Amino acid sequence: MSIGNSPEDERPFEDVSDVSGVPEKPRPSIGRALQQARIAAGLTVDDVSSATRVRIAIVHAIESDDFAPCGGDVYARGHIRTLARAVHLDPDPLIAQYDADHGGRPAPTPAAPLFEAERIRPERRGPNWTAAMVAAIVAVVGFVGFTVFKGGSGSDAGTQVAEGSQPSKSTSSSPSAGTGKSTDPKPDPTESAIAAAPQDKVTVQVSAVDGRSWISAKDHNGRLLFDGLLKQGDSKTFQDSSKINLVLGDAGAIQLYVNGKKIEDDFQPGAVERLTYTKGDPQVG
């Protein structure tokens, strides 16, 4: 059995008398009052501990007026209130007695000054390096994208991608009496120069020999190499590692050389032709 488990072993304080001989009842201590009320209720320390979930050691300490195990005044007041209700006592007089014996209840700290101080205190912020870095990355990506877009269209694409001989004006002899066309409208690059095209690439030369024509050229990745108008006598040469895709707006005005060989297809004037050439051509893909 635990200590104080038998109500019969605990005795109340005896009455005392003052100097005049008149007996008076001294006010019991907090712990004694809780102990007497527990005994009167026929409860053991174990019963009170089970009902209140206050540890047995703390119940014994409080009934001995030792409040140190409670861990502070706030917890001591809470334990006193809990134990008093468990043994059917009014907790308020006991709480008042505890405050009187321990210097009184501390005055609450006003909350307004604390909140005011928190609101007034400025918060210093450092530079937002993350936002600056993101802005710099976006600017770089935008510049690169703009450069690539400009590089893939117009005359810049022709100068960057087209390899081989540059376009040149062809010399033509006087027109013949019957047709009015030039007797020798071929461009400056000769068949022998085109025949020197490398074997590990596909080389396509497009020449506007019989008039002007719009043409478009793309590599095997679909990247635009040229998109524009060839005037009569102009020539463009394109190279790629595996494939050249062509669109001829007026195929009848165009003469093609693929991998050094002349394409003899009978293109009709004004016809639009879509052609693909690889390293193994000239056979139209």
Secondary structure, 3 states (H helix, E strand, C coil): CCCCCCHHHCCCCCCEECCCCCEECCCCCHHHHHHHHHHHCCCCHHHHHHHHCCCHHHHHHHHCCCCHHHCCHHHHHHHHHHHHHHCCCCHHHHHHHHHHHCCCCCCCCCHHHHHHHHHHCCCCCCCCHHHHHHHHHHHHHHHHHHHHHHHCCHHHHHHHHCCCCCCCCCCCCCCCCCCCCCCCCCCCCCHHHHHCCCCCCEEEEEEECCCCEEEEEECCCCCEEEEEEECCCCEEEEEECCEEEEEECCHHHEEEEECCEECCCCCCCCCCEEEEEECCCCCCC
